[in-house]
Amino acid sequence: MLNTFEIIGHLGGVGLSSNIKKSEEEIKKIERAGRIVAGCHDQLSKMLKVGLKTKEIDHFIDWYLTENGAIPAQKGYRGYPFASCISVNEVACHGFPSQYELQDGDIVTIDFVADVDGWKADSARTYIIGKASEEAQRLVRSAQAALQAGLKAAKAGNSLAMIGQAIEERASADGYRVITAFAGHGIGQQLHEPPQVLHSKLPQPHFILEEGMVITIEPILSAGSVNTYIAPDGWTARTVDHSLTAQFEHTIAITKGKPKILTALPPARSKGNDRAKSRAKRVKAEQSNNVPSSKAQSSKVGTSKLDPSKVGSSKVGSSKVGSNKTQSNKAQPSKSLPDMAKVNIAQSSTAKPIKPDLIHPSIVKGSGSARSVGRKGSNAGSASDKPSPNKRHRD
């Protein structure tokens, strides 16, 4: 996520659009990284629970990306020390993973970037821990809707400004405001490439979207003030009145119609209902032929036996993801982690088409430990941080 004024000059200019368009093969490479990101979010939606430390979450993400052939691209970027940004409650973005233990009703936004063979993909989701207030749930539903509004406007021939207009109009209709200090961006071999993607109606140079452009859309909605201040760590951005915030983000490729979501699991993995129908049809066919149903014949795509209790509670072994020496062993991934199913990244060289409605069902409707809905205020970072006037800052 960029500061709004960080890449002024990336919009406009002779030949800019042709320089930032990606080939079909390059988009497939970005999608490969994006599916690892999506698979990790899928696992996070099942494992997040009360009492889990945010640093343990970061260690899991670090392990997961590495185990699946990716590099945590945020780690070391401009000195950022972690594999992910974990922002709890009033933290708008860039929250440092720490010893903070997730509380019942917390909202946590988890944002990270995977790099596979030099190509990057970026995605964020807001999860609810335990039970949240209706107000908090409404905020996060609106954040999801705002992203969807932006996605609908992101197609070849539209101006880049239409994305921000659609997002702000949707947020306003729900009674929320967009934090304008941060923006989306182009992405590919660099984490931040042109163009800058504003999530509001702020004035910007005229820029037409073209097929083949790859960008991130990542609006942050606030239940109160849209002004933020930066904590002493130089990164963590909080709302000045400690209002709750929520964010959803995807990396997308611009097409003539609906954008191609690159940070999503293939439809066969992301649609549990379709899998269930397929299994039911197969069982019915077997029964009609007097063939006993076999579990071994069931599709295993998109399933993973993850025991949430094993993350952050069992003894930990050494991690091969290069954890900092200053990080406690207790925050490292459990030895049981490799038993989890890896992300089934598309083995075919041809990526499957993705539909834009890809919020994982367990996040919104699930009754498990983690859902994507809203936050109640709490400080996940340093207790000594005090609000101060909003400052423009680097990502």
C-alpha positions as CSV (number, residue, x, y, z in Angstrom):
1,M,0.0,0.0,0.0
2,L,1.3,3.4,-1.0
3,N,1.1,6.8,0.6
4,T,-1.1,8.8,-1.7
5,F,1.7,11.2,-2.7
6,E,4.5,8.7,-2.8
7,I,4.5,8.1,-6.6
8,I,3.3,11.4,-8.0
9,G,4.6,11.4,-11.6
10,H,3.6,7.8,-12.2
11,L,0.4,8.9,-13.9
12,G,0.6,10.6,-17.2
13,G,3.6,10.9,-19.5
14,V,4.4,9.7,-23.0
15,G,4.2,6.0,-23.5
16,L,3.5,5.2,-19.8
17,S,0.6,2.8,-20.4
18,S,2.5,0.7,-22.9
19,N,5.4,0.4,-20.4
20,I,3.2,-0.9,-17.6
21,K,1.1,-3.5,-19.5
22,K,1.9,-7.1,-18.9
23,S,1.9,-9.9,-21.4
24,E,-0.3,-12.9,-21.0
25,E,2.6,-15.0,-19.8
26,E,3.7,-12.4,-17.3
27,I,0.1,-12.2,-15.9
28,K,0.2,-16.0,-15.5
29,K,3.4,-15.6,-13.4
30,I,1.8,-13.0,-11.2
31,E,-1.3,-15.3,-10.8
32,R,1.0,-18.1,-9.7
33,A,2.2,-16.0,-6.8
34,G,-1.4,-14.8,-6.2
35,R,-2.7,-18.3,-5.8
36,I,-0.2,-18.9,-3.1
37,V,-1.4,-15.7,-1.3
38,A,-5.0,-16.9,-1.7
39,G,-4.2,-20.3,-0.3
40,C,-2.5,-18.8,2.7
41,H,-5.5,-16.6,3.4
42,D,-7.7,-19.7,3.1
43,Q,-5.7,-21.4,5.8
44,L,-5.7,-18.3,8.0
45,S,-9.5,-18.2,7.9
46,K,-9.4,-21.6,9.5
47,M,-6.7,-21.1,12.1
48,L,-7.2,-17.6,13.6
49,K,-8.5,-17.8,17.2
50,V,-8.6,-16.0,20.5
51,G,-5.2,-16.1,22.2
52,L,-3.1,-16.5,19.0
53,K,-0.2,-14.0,19.0
54,T,0.1,-11.8,15.9
55,K,3.8,-12.7,15.7
56,E,2.8,-16.4,15.5
57,I,0.5,-15.5,12.6
58,D,3.4,-13.8,10.8
59,H,5.7,-16.8,11.4
60,F,3.0,-19.0,9.8
61,I,2.7,-16.8,6.8
62,D,6.5,-16.8,6.4
63,W,6.6,-20.6,6.6
64,Y,3.6,-21.1,4.3
65,L,5.0,-18.9,1.5
66,T,8.4,-20.4,1.7
67,E,7.0,-24.0,1.9
68,N,5.1,-23.3,-1.3
69,G,8.0,-21.9,-3.3
70,A,7.4,-18.2,-2.7
71,I,9.4,-15.4,-1.0
72,P,7.7,-13.1,1.5
73,A,8.3,-9.9,-0.5
74,Q,7.5,-7.4,2.3
75,K,10.3,-8.8,4.5
76,G,13.2,-6.4,4.2
77,Y,11.4,-4.0,1.9
78,R,12.6,-0.6,2.9
79,G,13.7,-2.1,6.2
80,Y,10.3,-3.7,7.1
81,P,11.2,-6.6,9.3
82,F,8.2,-9.0,8.9
83,A,6.6,-11.2,6.3
84,S,3.2,-9.5,6.8
85,C,1.4,-6.5,8.1
86,I,-1.0,-7.4,10.8
87,S,-3.3,-4.5,11.8
88,V,-5.7,-5.0,14.7
89,N,-8.8,-2.9,15.3
90,E,-8.0,0.9,14.9
91,V,-4.7,0.2,13.1
92,A,-5.4,1.2,9.5
93,C,-2.4,-0.6,7.9
94,H,1.2,-1.6,8.3
95,G,0.8,-3.0,11.8
96,F,3.8,-4.8,13.2
97,P,3.3,-8.4,14.3
98,S,4.0,-8.6,18.0
99,Q,3.3,-10.6,21.2
100,Y,-0.3,-9.2,21.2
101,E,-2.8,-12.0,21.7
102,L,-6.0,-11.8,19.7
103,Q,-9.0,-11.0,21.8
104,D,-12.7,-12.0,21.4
105,G,-14.3,-9.5,19.0
106,D,-11.0,-8.2,17.6
107,I,-10.8,-7.4,13.9
108,V,-7.4,-8.2,12.3
109,T,-6.4,-7.2,8.8
110,I,-3.7,-9.4,7.4
111,D,-1.8,-8.1,4.3
112,F,1.2,-9.8,2.6
113,V,2.9,-10.2,-0.7
114,A,4.3,-13.3,-2.3
115,D,7.2,-13.3,-4.8
116,V,7.5,-16.3,-7.1
117,D,10.5,-16.2,-9.6
118,G,10.6,-12.4,-9.3
119,W,6.8,-11.8,-9.9
120,K,4.7,-10.5,-7.1
121,A,1.0,-10.6,-5.9
122,D,-0.5,-8.7,-3.0
123,S,-3.7,-9.2,-1.0
124,A,-5.3,-8.3,2.3
125,R,-8.4,-9.5,4.2
126,T,-10.0,-8.4,7.5
127,Y,-11.0,-11.2,9.8
128,I,-13.2,-11.3,12.9
129,I,-11.9,-13.1,15.9
130,G,-14.7,-14.7,17.9
131,K,-17.9,-12.6,18.3
132,A,-18.1,-9.0,17.1
133,S,-20.7,-6.3,17.5
134,E,-23.2,-5.7,14.7
135,E,-21.7,-2.3,14.1
136,A,-18.3,-3.9,13.5
137,Q,-19.7,-6.5,11.2
138,R,-21.4,-3.9,9.2
139,L,-18.2,-2.0,8.7
140,V,-16.4,-5.0,7.3
141,R,-19.3,-5.9,5.1
142,S,-19.1,-2.4,3.7
143,A,-15.3,-2.7,3.2
144,Q,-16.0,-5.9,1.1
145,A,-18.7,-4.1,-0.9
146,A,-16.4,-1.1,-1.5
147,L,-13.8,-3.4,-3.0
148,Q,-16.4,-5.1,-5.2
149,A,-17.5,-1.7,-6.4
150,G,-14.0,-0.8,-7.3
151,L,-13.5,-4.1,-9.2
152,K,-16.6,-3.5,-11.3
153,A,-15.2,-0.2,-12.4
154,A,-11.8,-1.7,-13.3
155,K,-12.1,-2.5,-16.9
156,A,-10.4,-1.5,-20.1
157,G,-11.6,1.8,-21.5
158,N,-12.6,3.2,-18.1
159,S,-10.6,6.0,-16.5
160,L,-8.5,5.1,-13.5
161,A,-10.5,7.7,-11.5
162,M,-13.7,5.7,-11.9
163,I,-12.4,3.1,-9.5
164,G,-12.0,5.6,-6.7
165,Q,-15.3,7.2,-7.5
166,A,-17.1,3.8,-7.3
167,I,-15.4,2.9,-4.0
168,E,-16.1,6.3,-2.3
169,E,-19.8,6.3,-3.4
170,R,-20.3,2.8,-2.1
171,A,-18.6,3.6,1.2
172,S,-20.6,6.9,1.6
173,A,-23.9,5.1,0.9
174,D,-23.1,2.8,3.9
175,G,-22.2,5.7,6.1
176,Y,-18.4,5.2,6.1
177,R,-15.4,7.1,4.8
178,V,-12.3,6.0,2.8
179,I,-8.9,6.7,4.4
180,T,-7.3,8.6,1.5
181,A,-3.7,8.7,2.8
182,F,-3.1,5.3,1.2
183,A,-3.5,4.0,-2.3
184,G,-3.3,1.0,-4.5
185,H,-0.6,0.6,-7.2
186,G,0.7,-1.3,-10.1
187,I,2.5,-4.5,-9.3
188,G,4.7,-7.0,-11.2
189,Q,8.4,-7.5,-10.8
190,Q,8.4,-4.5,-8.4
191,L,6.2,-4.3,-5.4
192,H,5.1,-0.8,-6.3
193,E,4.8,0.1,-9.9
194,P,2.7,2.8,-11.7
195,P,-0.1,3.7,-11.8
196,Q,-1.2,4.9,-8.4
197,V,-4.8,3.8,-7.7
198,L,-6.7,6.2,-5.6
199,H,-9.7,4.9,-3.6
200,S,-11.6,8.2,-3.5
201,K,-12.7,11.1,-5.7
202,L,-9.5,13.0,-5.1
203,P,-8.4,14.9,-8.3
204,Q,-5.9,12.9,-10.4
205,P,-4.5,13.0,-13.9
206,H,-6.6,11.5,-16.7
207,F,-5.5,7.9,-17.2
208,I,-7.3,5.2,-19.2
209,L,-7.1,1.6,-18.1
210,E,-5.9,-0.8,-20.8
211,E,-6.1,-4.5,-21.2
212,G,-3.0,-6.1,-19.6
213,M,-2.4,-3.7,-16.9
214,V,-2.0,-5.2,-13.4
215,I,-3.0,-3.2,-10.3
216,T,-4.0,-3.6,-6.7
217,I,-7.3,-2.2,-5.3
218,E,-7.2,-2.0,-1.5
219,P,-9.6,0.6,0.1
220,I,-9.5,1.1,3.9
221,L,-12.8,2.2,5.4
222,S,-13.1,4.0,8.8
223,A,-16.0,4.1,11.1
224,G,-14.8,7.5,12.3
225,S,-11.9,9.8,11.5
226,V,-10.0,9.2,8.3
227,N,-6.9,10.9,9.7
228,T,-4.1,8.7,10.8
229,Y,-0.9,9.0,12.8
230,I,2.3,6.9,12.6
231,A,3.5,5.1,15.7
232,P,7.1,5.3,16.9
233,D,8.0,2.2,14.9
234,G,7.7,4.3,11.8
235,W,5.2,2.1,10.1
236,T,2.0,1.4,12.1
237,A,-0.8,3.8,11.0
238,R,-3.7,4.3,13.5
239,T,-6.8,6.4,13.2
240,V,-6.4,9.5,15.4
241,D,-9.7,8.9,17.2
242,H,-9.0,5.1,17.4
243,S,-12.0,4.4,15.2
244,L,-12.2,0.9,13.7
245,T,-11.1,0.3,10.2
246,A,-11.5,-2.6,7.7
247,Q,-9.8,-3.4,4.4
248,F,-9.9,-5.9,1.6
249,E,-7.5,-6.1,-1.3
250,H,-6.9,-8.0,-4.5
251,T,-4.3,-7.9,-7.3
252,I,-6.1,-7.8,-10.6
253,A,-5.4,-7.8,-14.4
254,I,-7.4,-5.4,-16.5
255,T,-9.5,-7.0,-19.3
256,K,-12.2,-5.8,-21.7
257,G,-14.8,-7.1,-19.3
258,K,-14.6,-8.1,-15.6
259,P,-11.1,-7.9,-14.2
260,K,-9.2,-11.1,-13.7
261,I,-8.6,-11.6,-10.0
262,L,-5.0,-12.9,-9.6
263,T,-5.1,-13.4,-5.8
264,A,-7.8,-16.0,-5.7
265,L,-8.1,-19.8,-5.6
266,P,-9.4,-21.4,-8.8
267,P,-13.2,-21.7,-8.8
268,A,-13.1,-25.5,-8.0
269,R,-11.3,-24.6,-4.8
270,S,-13.1,-21.5,-3.8
271,K,-16.6,-22.8,-4.4
272,G,-17.5,-25.3,-1.6
273,N,-21.0,-25.7,-2.9
274,D,-19.8,-26.8,-6.3
275,R,-17.5,-29.4,-4.7
276,A,-20.4,-30.7,-2.6
277,K,-22.7,-31.0,-5.6
278,S,-19.9,-32.8,-7.5
279,R,-19.4,-35.3,-4.7
280,A,-23.2,-35.9,-4.3
281,K,-23.6,-36.5,-8.0
282,R,-20.7,-39.0,-8.0
283,V,-22.1,-40.9,-4.9
284,K,-25.5,-41.1,-6.6
285,A,-23.9,-42.5,-9.8
286,E,-22.0,-45.1,-7.7
287,Q,-25.1,-46.1,-5.8
288,S,-27.1,-46.6,-9.0
289,N,-24.3,-48.9,-10.3
290,N,-24.1,-50.7,-7.0
291,V,-20.6,-49.4,-6.5
292,P,-19.7,-48.4,-2.9
293,S,-18.7,-44.9,-2.4
294,S,-15.0,-44.5,-1.6
295,K,-13.4,-41.6,0.3
296,A,-10.3,-42.2,-1.7
297,Q,-12.3,-41.2,-4.8
298,S,-13.5,-37.9,-3.4
299,S,-11.9,-34.8,-4.7
300,K,-9.2,-33.4,-2.4
301,V,-8.9,-30.1,-4.2
302,G,-9.1,-27.2,-1.8
303,T,-9.2,-29.3,1.4
304,S,-6.7,-29.1,4.2
305,K,-6.6,-30.8,7.6
306,L,-5.5,-27.9,9.8
307,D,-5.7,-28.2,13.5
308,P,-5.9,-24.6,14.8
309,S,-4.9,-25.7,18.3
310,K,-1.5,-26.8,17.0
311,V,-0.6,-23.3,15.9
312,G,0.8,-21.2,18.8
313,S,0.3,-23.9,21.4
314,S,2.5,-26.9,20.7
315,K,6.3,-27.0,20.9
316,V,8.0,-25.4,17.9
317,G,10.9,-26.5,15.9
318,S,13.4,-24.5,13.8
319,S,11.9,-22.7,10.9
320,K,13.6,-22.7,7.6
321,V,12.2,-19.3,6.6
322,G,15.0,-17.3,8.1
323,S,13.4,-15.9,11.3
324,N,15.2,-13.1,13.0
325,K,17.3,-14.1,16.0
326,T,15.4,-11.6,18.1
327,Q,12.1,-13.5,17.6
328,S,11.1,-15.9,20.3
329,N,11.1,-19.6,19.5
330,K,7.6,-19.7,20.9
331,A,6.4,-17.6,18.0
332,Q,7.8,-20.0,15.3
333,P,5.7,-22.3,13.3
334,S,4.7,-25.6,14.9
335,K,6.4,-28.9,13.8
336,S,3.0,-30.0,12.8
337,L,2.7,-27.3,10.2
338,P,4.3,-29.4,7.4
339,D,1.5,-31.9,7.8
340,M,-0.9,-29.4,6.4
341,A,-1.8,-29.7,2.7
342,K,0.2,-27.4,0.5
343,V,-1.6,-24.9,-1.8
344,N,-2.6,-26.7,-5.0
345,I,-1.2,-24.1,-7.3
346,A,-2.4,-24.6,-10.9
347,Q,-0.1,-27.3,-12.3
348,S,-1.1,-26.4,-15.8
349,S,0.7,-23.6,-17.6
350,T,-2.8,-22.2,-18.4
351,A,-4.3,-20.4,-15.5
352,K,-8.0,-21.0,-14.9
353,P,-10.3,-18.0,-15.1
354,I,-11.3,-16.5,-11.8
355,K,-14.6,-14.8,-10.9
356,P,-14.4,-11.5,-8.9
357,D,-16.7,-12.7,-6.1
358,L,-14.1,-14.6,-4.1
359,I,-14.4,-13.7,-0.4
360,H,-13.9,-17.1,1.2
361,P,-17.3,-18.4,2.5
362,S,-15.8,-19.2,5.9
363,I,-14.9,-15.6,6.4
364,V,-18.3,-14.1,6.0
365,K,-20.7,-16.9,6.9
366,G,-18.6,-19.3,8.9
367,S,-19.2,-19.8,12.5
368,G,-15.7,-20.9,13.2
369,S,-13.0,-19.0,15.0
370,A,-12.3,-16.5,12.3
371,R,-14.7,-14.5,10.1
372,S,-14.4,-11.4,8.1
373,V,-16.7,-8.9,9.7
374,G,-15.8,-6.0,12.2
375,R,-13.7,-4.7,15.0
376,K,-14.1,-3.4,18.5
377,G,-11.5,-1.0,19.6
378,S,-8.3,-2.1,21.3
379,N,-4.6,-1.3,20.9
380,A,-2.7,-4.1,19.4
381,G,0.6,-2.2,19.4
382,S,2.5,-0.2,21.9
383,A,0.4,1.0,24.7
384,S,2.4,4.2,24.9
385,D,1.4,5.3,21.4
386,K,-0.5,8.6,21.5
387,P,-2.5,10.2,18.7
388,S,-0.8,13.0,16.9
389,P,-1.7,14.9,13.7
390,N,-1.8,12.8,10.5
391,K,1.5,12.5,8.7
392,R,2.2,11.5,5.1
393,H,4.6,8.7,5.1
394,R,6.3,6.0,3.1
395,D,4.8,2.5,2.6
